[in-house]
Amino acid sequence: MLKLIKKIRMASLFALFVPCAMAQTPVYLDETKPIEQRIEDALSRMTLEEKVAMCHAQSKFSSPGVARLGIPENWTTDGPHGIRPEVLWDQWDQAAWTNDSCIAFPALTCLAASWSPEISLLYGKSIGEEARYRNKNILLGPGVNIYRSPLNGRNFEYMGEDPYLASKMVVPYIQGVQANGVAACVKHFALNNQEAYRHTVDVKVDDRALYEIYLPAFKAAVQEGEAWAIMGAYNRYKGEWCCHNQYLLNDILRDEWGFDGVVVSDWGGVNDTKQSIYNGLDMEFGTWTDGLSEGVSNAYDNYFLANPFLELLKSGEVPEEEVNKKVRNILRMIFRTNMNTKRPWGSFGTEEHALAGRRIAQEGIVLLQNKNKVLPINVNATRKILVVGENAIKMMTVGGGSSSLKAKYEISPLDGIRNYVSETVNVAYARGYVGDTDGSYNGVTSGQDLSENRPADVLIREAVDMARDADVVVFVGGLNKSDFQDCEGNDRKALELPYGQNEVIEALAAANPNVVVVIVSGNAVAMPWVNKVPAIVEAWYSGTEAGNALASILVGEVNPSGKLPFTFPVRLQDNGAHALGEFPGTEDSVTYHESIFVGYRWTDKENIKPLFPFGHGLSYTTFEYGKPSITAKTMGANEKLVVTVPVKNTGSREGAEVVQFYISDKKSSLPRPVKELKGFEKVRLNPGEEKVVSFTIDKEALSFYDDRIREWVAEPGKFEAIIGASATDIKGRLPFELK
Ligand code: BGC
């Protein structure tokens, strides 16, 4: 009997301890196990309700995990220029935290203008660190919608008009962000090239333009950048909303490109439960609660992918595998981000990030024109600099829509100039014009009082009087982040500068020969006064260190090296979309009649001289291109050719030149652009130094998308390799033949 009791005691003791002793880390938590195995294990432990909950938001910017299993929530943040301030749980308004002021990085147009993948990596790394520190695992950016029209209100958030440039620039940004265990969510997929009618417009575009112009940067983001997330666009394509679009999300993104990350909806971009179940969407965000909020306790439960989805699953009308597919993608992203125990901790609002932002801006600011060597300003020989214009003092990090930021600080151009000259130089300021004095967005205010009641003629007179005895006049104008300027939600109304700035510039030019016009914008603007002022600079929206970056270039501490990522047309009619009459189309649809002839592809074809061409940008030094050479005159189907060109700095200071490489197909069975960018390199050269730059020609560089057979083809025949300092400043041409 005693023996039996002992046995029972032993057994119960065993029962108590053994599970602990033998307990193993569940497979889904075991980071040594393959990710797909972990996903299946986690999935097998989840209830239907838990799975559905993961497919939609629980607050403005977050979605639930499975607390019971230790699977954390997902926290998204805008993007793409800095980490958005915290908002209230259920509202767009900022939550008024006191520790969420970020470093604002330059706008993506500025990054693209650097033509430097290395700078893009620095950008991604820095913003990724900021996102990580703030505990966000999805950064809503970068944006790579192609610059189709200079009126698009969101062009400043994108990377220009050329698919090759955007592809090369987007990849390092993604890699830099994701190295922090933060998913880059590339947006807006796809064809979101205007703000007008963005929620309804059905974009009609031929397959060649789709594949050759509008998709390549997304494809590079997925295949080369290995982006872990992508955001659907608001608009429609082939009649279906892009956030749940069979063609874009299932056929192209998943099947053709093999994307294994999550598809996130744009905020409020979901419009249908069945389509969002079957057409490739994984996570629904921002759906507003029209008609759903009344009488229900939690509007998020009434999202298209919430209760309506759950009911269809429970009734068996939709098989469970449909939710499993989505949850697999979501878990994969979670394992890569906030369940990766090895990810770094990040850092936020640091000097290192501010300096990275300054460096990015210095690499992206473009010197468009510089006659009579007005720039750089010789601060030792200058008594008085007159700065004119609202943009010299207006904070630009607040506004513009979802990319609006609460920056830790922002250096204005005027303050930047004051920082970069000695106290003996008189830096005077005149307002010149009044634009938009408001500086607030979703509860974030710039805190600036820009009120000015004097009429335009008085402001001009004042500026002109002050300009007369100035050694140099720096007019800082352009656009701003207000509605109908560079701003989400609406497009610009005209190519012209707003707020009567042309009159101010003309008046200044008549009063002083040394006028430098600085344009702060994310878009091209018309410049009827181009021949009346010696110097023009495109400064972009450059974030926290904007003013310092600009000033360092104006005074010559830094030699400008940015080049335009899009064409500046003289008139709107010189842009294909506008020449052919379809921008922005109607509420229902817009047709891209210009097809593949976007940007310089249009001006080349129509022989139009742009105001400033794609790829244009000057330096304070001079570069001389030597004779380019090619390894052979013919190329076999599977061979490669190499083109080399020596580039020499012939001036007296160091500088960087962006050498561009274009391919021209001389004869083909389908129309082709006169030339297309297929390579570039930013070379840094000391005075007198020469480097040989080389580009490889492979089949891909010669191919076009043949919509008749739905394949990329390189047709045998004559081609030309072109070296340029811009799309119109051609330095050499080398004919060759593809056998
Ligand atoms: C924008 C997105 C943004 C989202 C969240 C939308 O209105 O189109 O780019 O990420 O809001 O703020």
Boltz pocket constraint, residues with backbone or C-beta under 6 A from the ligand:
constraints:
  - pocket:
      binder: B
      contacts: [[A, 78], [A, 79], [A, 140], [A, 187], [A, 266], [A, 267], [A, 402]]
      max_distance: 6.0
